[in-house]
Amino acid sequence: MKNLYLGGFAALCLSAGAVAYANQPVFSPRSDTYEQLKLFGDVLAIVQQNYVVKVDSKKLITSALQGMLTSLDPHSNYLSDDSYTDLNEKTRGSYGGIGLEVTSEDGAVKVVTPMDETPAMKAGMESGDYITAIDGTSILGLPLNEAVSKMKGEAGTKLTITVVRTGKDEPFDLTLTREVITVKSVRVRMEGEYGYLRIASFSQNTANDARVALEELMTKNPNMKGLVLDLRNNPGGLLEQSVGVADLFLNGGEIVSQRGREANDIIRYQAKKGDMLKGMPLVVLTNPGSASAAEIVAGALQDHKRASIVGLTTFGKGSVQSVIDLGHNNAVKLTTARYYTPSGRSIQKTGIEPDLEVAQSKEQAKYIATSALQYTEAAYANALDSDEGKTRRSTHAVQEVPPDDFDTKTGDFTLTRGLDVLKYGGDVKMAIAHPRGAKLADADLVKKDPTRFAGKDKVAPASGTLVEGAKPTGATSSSSSSAAPK
């Protein structure tokens, strides 16, 4: 079964899965599974006959299927009509909405990431926000597809969402105007002598769009000295497109492998010869919103020592989902494999750690240093393990934060440090040895907990790091029982 879509928190594999399912042997009447299915039928009949109000049997069975699959891991799910349509919209077409990647967590709608240049991004929505109400009506406990449907609508219409955000004592309302959301995954520009390539997601034409955009940029700027590849808040997308993007910058070798339940169930994806930058220095920017397919690209370029990673550790979604079409616009989204970087690393739960760790603001750095509830794959109670026994780095002091005189509202400190690495010819060690950022003052943290840093080893002062403590959306994100655009 070929996996074509590895979204932030889903993977599309339109296949003859329904036929394969139909050809499975019938359960023996003596089997435990048969007895459990009989039990399910008995309970359904009791509910139909005795519940206090008349019930919709189709809705009950849909909920049962969703519950069965989401019990496996956060990304397996049953996709009924609307959910399947949402998943397909994510990779093609446009729709009226506010531009969010969302997922479901404990009955609440959680923001994976706002999409670039959308009402949600402009309104200041952040990864990890919870949406608890729409137009004053609670959506707690509502199925994700129904909540998403309420956020979609005709372009030009308004809606008010109630947001709960970590660090804020009270919920707050945001009023947004829906727009036609057309995902533009590739943008380029020059930053002085260096190129800048932003990839917001991996949709159907991303690899080719990136190649064409870079060719045009390099033609107009023949003296370009390096490139920043910005994958921040990229929740993932099509596996083949992430492979294609990584291939643009490699001269061969493995890009990623996916490995299923059986030892021989391995698929490897190889790069062709031809680095379009011809060895020019390359920096990749990441943050916890970089998931899935974005992690495939970052991991491949890091393992091949083709690029330095600057920013924050990625989300850590290293599982592969296959979407098996059941017909009648229904499907099963099932985790079928893990993916591994060229060196054999499983990114599941752990993520890709940067070569130069940079926080975008002091507030973000404090959150990473103090919050045990960071929104990553490792935060899910039923997340698939990493298959290597590895754990995600715990709360810790970030290597560099913006200095006091840096305006974080108008400036981009992570990009600034990425450009610094390029100015040193791609040598991240030189950039670490010459930190532009400040050290996060730990006085306040120590006042709150004098033992917090006790007994911890200091790191080299040149790195700009204070101390190390202990530490939580394709590829794949996003992140969650399901992810959907809205």
Solvent accessible surface area in square Angstrom, and as a share of the most:
residue,aa,sasa,rsa
1,M,123,0.55
2,K,128,0.54
3,N,7,0.04
4,L,60,0.30
5,Y,3,0.01
6,L,1,0.00
7,G,0,0.00
8,G,0,0.00
9,F,0,0.00
10,A,0,0.00
11,A,0,0.00
12,L,14,0.07
13,C,1,0.01
14,L,87,0.43
15,S,42,0.27
16,A,69,0.54
17,G,4,0.04
18,A,32,0.25
19,V,93,0.53
20,A,51,0.40
21,Y,159,0.60
22,A,78,0.60
23,N,114,0.58
24,Q,110,0.49
25,P,114,0.72
26,V,143,0.82
27,F,105,0.44
28,S,57,0.37
29,P,92,0.58
30,R,230,0.84
31,S,34,0.22
32,D,120,0.62
33,T,61,0.35
34,Y,85,0.32
35,E,87,0.39
36,Q,113,0.50
37,L,94,0.47
38,K,114,0.48
39,L,96,0.48
40,F,85,0.35
41,G,35,0.34
42,D,64,0.33
43,V,75,0.43
44,L,31,0.15
45,A,37,0.28
46,I,103,0.52
47,V,45,0.26
48,Q,87,0.38
49,Q,143,0.64
50,N,106,0.54
51,Y,126,0.48
52,V,127,0.73
53,V,95,0.54
54,K,198,0.84
55,V,32,0.19
56,D,86,0.44
57,S,37,0.24
58,K,148,0.63
59,K,119,0.50
60,L,62,0.31
61,I,67,0.34
62,T,27,0.16
63,S,59,0.38
64,A,38,0.29
65,L,60,0.30
66,Q,35,0.16
67,G,40,0.39
68,M,114,0.51
69,L,12,0.06
70,T,35,0.20
71,S,78,0.50
72,L,103,0.51
73,D,8,0.04
74,P,6,0.04
75,H,2,0.01
76,S,0,0.00
77,N,14,0.07
78,Y,22,0.08
79,L,3,0.01
80,S,21,0.14
81,D,62,0.32
82,D,71,0.37
83,S,17,0.11
84,Y,8,0.03
85,T,58,0.34
86,D,9,0.05
87,L,5,0.02
88,N,21,0.11
89,E,44,0.20
90,K,21,0.09
91,T,8,0.05
92,R,131,0.48
93,G,60,0.58
94,S,55,0.36
95,Y,18,0.07
96,G,18,0.17
97,G,0,0.00
98,I,0,0.00
99,G,0,0.00
100,L,0,0.00
101,E,6,0.03
102,V,0,0.00
103,T,0,0.00
104,S,25,0.16
105,E,34,0.15
106,D,147,0.76
107,G,32,0.31
108,A,15,0.11
109,V,2,0.01
110,K,13,0.06
111,V,0,0.00
112,V,2,0.01
113,T,1,0.01
114,P,7,0.04
115,M,24,0.11
116,D,30,0.16
117,E,107,0.48
118,T,8,0.05
119,P,11,0.07
120,A,0,0.00
121,M,67,0.30
122,K,140,0.59
123,A,40,0.31
124,G,37,0.35
125,M,6,0.03
126,E,85,0.38
127,S,48,0.31
128,G,14,0.13
129,D,1,0.01
130,Y,56,0.21
131,I,0,0.00
132,T,26,0.15
133,A,13,0.10
134,I,9,0.05
135,D,88,0.46
136,G,72,0.69
137,T,87,0.51
138,S,72,0.46
139,I,3,0.01
140,L,108,0.54
141,G,58,0.56
142,L,48,0.24
143,P,52,0.32
144,L,17,0.09
145,N,22,0.11
146,E,62,0.28
147,A,0,0.00
148,V,1,0.00
149,S,54,0.35
150,K,96,0.41
151,M,0,0.00
152,K,36,0.15
153,G,31,0.30
154,E,135,0.60
155,A,52,0.40
156,G,53,0.51
157,T,58,0.34
158,K,138,0.58
159,L,3,0.01
160,T,38,0.22
161,I,0,0.00
162,T,26,0.15
163,V,0,0.00
164,V,53,0.31
165,R,41,0.15
166,T,87,0.50
167,G,81,0.78
168,K,107,0.45
169,D,141,0.73
170,E,126,0.57
171,P,72,0.45
172,F,51,0.21
173,D,92,0.48
174,L,36,0.18
175,T,88,0.51
176,L,7,0.03
177,T,51,0.30
178,R,24,0.09
179,E,68,0.30
180,V,94,0.54
181,I,5,0.03
182,T,92,0.54
183,V,51,0.29
184,K,138,0.59
185,S,8,0.05
186,V,15,0.09
187,R,71,0.26
188,V,48,0.28
189,R,101,0.37
190,M,53,0.24
191,E,44,0.20
192,G,70,0.68
193,E,90,0.40
194,Y,17,0.06
195,G,0,0.00
196,Y,11,0.04
197,L,0,0.00
198,R,13,0.05
199,I,0,0.00
200,A,13,0.10
201,S,19,0.12
202,F,1,0.00
203,S,22,0.14
204,Q,85,0.38
205,N,94,0.48
206,T,0,0.00
207,A,17,0.13
208,N,75,0.38
209,D,63,0.33
210,A,0,0.00
211,R,90,0.33
212,V,57,0.33
213,A,16,0.13
214,L,0,0.00
215,E,76,0.34
216,E,96,0.43
217,L,15,0.08
218,M,45,0.20
219,T,108,0.63
220,K,160,0.68
221,N,42,0.21
222,P,109,0.68
223,N,127,0.65
224,M,12,0.05
225,K,105,0.44
226,G,0,0.00
227,L,0,0.00
228,V,0,0.00
229,L,0,0.00
230,D,4,0.02
231,L,0,0.00
232,R,29,0.11
233,N,40,0.21
234,N,0,0.00
235,P,6,0.04
236,G,3,0.03
237,G,2,0.02
238,L,12,0.06
239,L,3,0.01
240,E,85,0.38
241,Q,21,0.09
242,S,0,0.00
243,V,20,0.11
244,G,20,0.19
245,V,0,0.00
246,A,0,0.00
247,D,17,0.09
248,L,22,0.11
249,F,0,0.00
250,L,6,0.03
251,N,93,0.48
252,G,22,0.21
253,G,36,0.35
254,E,26,0.12
255,I,1,0.00
256,V,2,0.01
257,S,0,0.00
258,Q,10,0.04
259,R,74,0.27
260,G,20,0.20
261,R,226,0.82
262,E,106,0.48
263,A,100,0.77
264,N,136,0.70
265,D,66,0.34
266,I,65,0.33
267,I,64,0.33
268,R,123,0.45
269,Y,37,0.14
270,Q,103,0.46
271,A,11,0.08
272,K,145,0.61
273,K,177,0.75
274,G,47,0.45
275,D,12,0.06
276,M,37,0.17
277,L,2,0.01
278,K,180,0.76
279,G,53,0.51
280,M,39,0.17
281,P,34,0.22
282,L,4,0.02
283,V,0,0.00
284,V,0,0.00
285,L,0,0.00
286,T,1,0.00
287,N,22,0.11
288,P,39,0.25
289,G,4,0.04
290,S,0,0.00
291,A,0,0.00
292,S,0,0.00
293,A,0,0.00
294,A,0,0.00
295,E,0,0.00
296,I,2,0.01
297,V,0,0.00
298,A,0,0.00
299,G,0,0.00
300,A,0,0.00
301,L,0,0.00
302,Q,29,0.13
303,D,37,0.19
304,H,67,0.30
305,K,183,0.78
306,R,40,0.15
307,A,11,0.08
308,S,12,0.08
309,I,0,0.00
310,V,0,0.00
311,G,1,0.01
312,L,5,0.03
313,T,7,0.04
314,T,0,0.00
315,F,2,0.01
316,G,0,0.00
317,K,0,0.00
318,G,0,0.00
319,S,1,0.01
320,V,0,0.00
321,Q,0,0.00
322,S,1,0.00
323,V,0,0.00
324,I,24,0.12
325,D,45,0.23
326,L,60,0.30
327,G,30,0.28
328,H,171,0.76
329,N,65,0.33
330,N,32,0.16
331,A,0,0.00
332,V,29,0.17
333,K,2,0.01
334,L,56,0.28
335,T,29,0.17
336,T,50,0.29
337,A,11,0.09
338,R,48,0.18
339,Y,2,0.01
340,Y,11,0.04
341,T,3,0.02
342,P,35,0.22
343,S,80,0.52
344,G,26,0.25
345,R,65,0.24
346,S,3,0.02
347,I,2,0.01
348,Q,0,0.00
349,K,54,0.23
350,T,18,0.10
351,G,9,0.08
352,I,0,0.00
353,E,79,0.36
354,P,22,0.14
355,D,52,0.27
356,L,0,0.00
357,E,10,0.04
358,V,1,0.00
359,A,0,0.00
360,Q,57,0.25
361,S,22,0.14
362,K,60,0.25
363,E,129,0.58
364,Q,55,0.24
365,A,0,0.00
366,K,90,0.38
367,Y,73,0.28
368,I,10,0.05
369,A,0,0.00
370,T,65,0.38
371,S,19,0.12
372,A,85,0.66
373,L,146,0.73
374,Q,11,0.05
375,Y,18,0.07
376,T,2,0.01
377,E,0,0.00
378,A,30,0.23
379,A,50,0.39
380,Y,19,0.07
381,A,118,0.91
382,N,61,0.31
383,A,15,0.12
384,L,52,0.26
385,D,81,0.42
386,S,3,0.02
387,D,80,0.42
388,E,65,0.29
389,G,76,0.73
390,K,101,0.43
391,T,118,0.69
392,R,21,0.08
393,R,68,0.25
394,S,19,0.12
395,T,24,0.14
396,H,1,0.00
397,A,1,0.01
398,V,0,0.00
399,Q,24,0.11
400,E,0,0.00
401,V,0,0.00
402,P,3,0.02
403,P,32,0.20
404,D,128,0.66
405,D,131,0.68
406,F,48,0.20
407,D,79,0.41
408,T,60,0.35
409,K,192,0.81
410,T,119,0.69
411,G,28,0.27
412,D,41,0.21
413,F,0,0.00
414,T,4,0.02
415,L,12,0.06
416,T,29,0.17
417,R,1,0.00
418,G,0,0.00
419,L,23,0.12
420,D,8,0.04
421,V,0,0.00
422,L,4,0.02
423,K,120,0.51
424,Y,78,0.30
425,G,53,0.51
426,G,23,0.22
427,D,61,0.31
428,V,24,0.14
429,K,156,0.66
430,M,79,0.35
431,A,0,0.00
432,I,32,0.16
433,A,48,0.37
434,H,96,0.43
435,P,54,0.34
436,R,120,0.44
437,G,14,0.14
438,A,31,0.24
439,K,99,0.42
440,L,3,0.01
441,A,77,0.60
442,D,38,0.20
443,A,57,0.44
444,D,81,0.42
445,L,13,0.06
446,V,55,0.32
447,K,158,0.67
448,K,163,0.69
449,D,58,0.30
450,P,100,0.63
451,T,98,0.57
452,R,64,0.23
453,F,29,0.12
454,A,66,0.51
455,G,84,0.80
456,K,84,0.36
457,D,119,0.61
458,K,150,0.63
459,V,48,0.28
460,A,66,0.51
461,P,105,0.66
462,A,49,0.38
463,S,15,0.09
464,G,2,0.02
465,T,10,0.06
466,L,29,0.15
467,V,2,0.01
468,E,47,0.21
469,G,25,0.24
470,A,76,0.59
471,K,42,0.18
472,P,17,0.11
473,T,1,0.00
474,G,0,0.00
475,A,0,0.00
476,T,0,0.00
477,S,0,0.00
478,S,0,0.00
479,S,0,0.00
480,S,2,0.01
481,S,23,0.15
482,S,9,0.06
483,A,5,0.04
484,A,7,0.05
485,P,1,0.00
486,K,0,0.00
